[in-house]
Amino acid sequence: MTESDAVSPSPPPRRGRRALQAEQTRADLLAAARTRFARDGYAATSLKGLAGDAGVSVQTVYDSVGSKADLIRSLNDLIDGEAQIWEIASTIPTQTDPLALARIPALITRRLVERCGDILRAGVAGMQPEPELVPVVSEGGKRHRAGTAIIAGRLADFGALRDDLSRDDAAITMAALADTTMRAVLAQSFYASA
């Protein structure tokens, strides 16, 4: 064994065919759920229809993802991944420009709406007739508020907040202004008046 053999990383473990198939089935189900929820709404979407769209049985839906509510919960993680929120959020700890830091919530909201607006609208629209969606949509809100709290803390550390504005109040303000639902309401009002 040479010295270069000792330090070269070993290849990642190979996943079996079943594991790859299970991942693909889950991805197919989430894609079908996204399409159905956006087109038909949460309440009008049936597991049988989702299963048919993905080419699997209803039991496979339960085995792979779970209930209809579990499907939409999984879409929260899909939203973060598809919108690549980590790409923007990863700049928070190293950002030294307070103005650029303060823009991050709006950048994240824009990315979410542009890439995943269909899922966001389906979740918000489905909350009233389907109370089981409230915790799912609330989870997205918790993630959003946690992010704005971190940003408000960094802004306070830079001395970039008004003297009469606490970190908590700054975080709440940023969270409200960059909320995807607020953005949708403002956009709708803008286009209605144009």
C-alpha positions in Angstrom: 0.0 0.0 0.0 1.4 3.4 -1.0 1.1 6.6 1.0 -1.5 7.9 -1.5 -3.6 4.8 -1.0 -3.7 5.5 2.7 -5.0 9.0 2.4 -7.4 8.7 -0.6 -11.0 8.5 0.5 -12.9 5.3 0.0 -15.9 5.4 -2.3 -19.3 5.9 -0.7 -21.0 2.6 0.1 -23.1 1.4 -2.8 -26.8 1.4 -2.2 -28.8 -1.6 -3.3 -31.4 -1.7 -6.0 -34.2 -1.7 -3.5 -33.0 1.4 -1.7 -32.7 3.2 -5.1 -36.1 2.1 -6.1 -37.6 3.2 -2.8 -36.0 6.7 -3.2 -37.4 6.9 -6.8 -40.8 5.9 -5.6 -40.8 8.5 -2.9 -39.6 11.2 -5.4 -42.4 10.1 -7.8 -45.0 10.3 -5.1 -43.9 13.8 -4.0 -43.9 15.0 -7.6 -47.4 13.6 -8.1 -48.6 15.2 -4.8 -47.1 18.5 -5.7 -48.9 18.5 -9.1 -52.2 17.3 -7.6 -52.2 19.6 -4.6 -51.4 22.6 -6.8 -54.0 21.8 -9.5 -56.8 20.3 -7.5 -56.2 21.5 -3.9 -55.4 19.4 -0.9 -59.0 18.5 -0.1 -59.9 17.3 -3.6 -56.7 15.2 -3.9 -57.2 11.5 -3.2 -54.5 9.0 -2.3 -55.9 6.7 -5.0 -55.3 9.5 -7.6 -51.8 10.2 -6.3 -51.0 6.5 -6.4 -52.3 6.3 -10.0 -50.2 9.3 -11.0 -47.1 7.8 -9.6 -47.9 4.3 -11.0 -48.0 2.6 -7.6 -50.6 1.2 -5.3 -52.3 3.1 -2.4 -50.5 0.8 0.0 -47.2 1.8 -1.5 -48.1 5.5 -0.8 -48.6 4.6 2.9 -45.4 2.5 3.0 -43.2 5.1 1.2 -44.5 8.4 2.6 -47.5 7.9 4.8 -50.8 9.6 4.9 -51.9 12.6 2.7 -50.9 14.9 5.5 -47.5 13.2 5.7 -47.1 13.8 1.9 -47.6 17.6 2.4 -45.2 17.5 5.4 -42.6 16.0 3.2 -43.2 18.8 0.7 -41.8 21.3 3.3 -38.4 19.6 3.1 -38.8 19.4 -0.7 -39.4 23.2 -0.7 -36.2 23.9 1.1 -34.2 21.6 -1.1 -35.7 22.7 -4.4 -35.5 26.4 -3.7 -31.9 25.7 -2.4 -32.6 27.8 0.7 -29.3 26.6 2.1 -27.4 28.4 -0.7 -28.7 31.8 0.5 -28.9 30.9 4.2 -25.2 29.7 4.3 -24.1 33.3 3.6 -25.6 34.6 6.9 -22.7 33.7 9.2 -20.1 35.2 7.0 -22.0 38.2 5.7 -20.4 41.5 6.9 -22.6 44.0 5.1 -25.7 44.8 7.2 -27.7 45.9 4.1 -26.9 42.6 2.3 -27.8 40.7 5.5 -31.1 42.5 5.8 -32.0 41.6 2.2 -31.6 37.8 2.8 -35.2 37.2 4.0 -36.6 38.9 0.9 -34.2 36.8 -1.3 -35.3 33.6 0.4 -39.0 34.5 0.0 -38.5 35.4 -3.7 -36.7 32.1 -4.3 -39.4 30.2 -2.5 -42.2 31.8 -4.4 -40.5 31.5 -7.8 -39.5 27.8 -7.4 -42.2 26.5 -5.1 -45.1 28.9 -5.2 -47.4 26.1 -6.3 -46.8 24.1 -3.1 -47.0 27.2 -0.9 -50.4 28.2 -2.3 -51.7 24.7 -2.0 -50.8 24.5 1.7 -52.2 27.9 2.6 -55.4 27.4 0.6 -55.9 23.9 2.1 -55.6 25.0 5.8 -59.1 26.2 6.3 -61.0 23.2 5.0 -58.3 20.8 6.3 -57.1 21.7 9.8 -54.5 18.9 9.6 -52.5 21.2 7.3 -52.1 23.9 9.9 -49.1 22.3 11.6 -47.5 21.7 8.2 -47.8 25.3 7.1 -46.8 26.4 10.6 -43.6 24.5 10.4 -42.6 26.5 7.3 -43.4 29.7 9.3 -41.2 28.5 12.2 -38.3 27.9 9.9 -38.8 31.4 8.4 -39.0 33.1 11.8 -35.9 31.2 13.1 -34.0 32.5 10.1 -35.1 36.1 10.6 -34.1 35.8 14.3 -30.6 34.8 13.3 -30.4 37.7 10.9 -31.7 40.2 13.4 -29.1 39.0 15.9 -26.3 39.5 13.4 -27.7 43.0 12.6 -27.7 43.8 16.3 -24.1 42.6 16.6 -23.1 45.0 13.8 -25.0 47.8 15.5 -27.2 48.1 12.5 -30.5 48.2 14.3 -32.1 51.5 15.5 -31.5 52.0 19.2 -35.2 51.7 20.0 -35.6 48.4 18.0 -35.0 45.2 19.8 -33.7 42.0 18.2 -37.0 40.4 18.7 -38.9 43.3 17.1 -36.5 43.4 14.2 -37.0 39.6 13.6 -40.8 39.9 13.8 -40.7 42.8 11.3 -38.5 41.0 8.9 -40.5 37.8 9.2 -43.7 39.7 8.5 -42.4 41.7 5.5 -40.7 38.6 3.9 -43.6 36.2 4.6 -44.7 34.3 1.5 -48.4 34.8 2.3 -47.9 38.6 2.7 -46.0 38.6 -0.5 -48.8 36.9 -2.3 -51.4 39.4 -0.9 -49.3 42.4 -1.9 -48.6 41.0 -5.4 -52.3 40.3 -5.9 -53.2 43.8 -4.7 -50.5 45.3 -7.0 -51.7 43.4 -10.1 -55.4 44.1 -9.3 -54.7 47.8 -9.3 -52.5 47.9 -12.4 
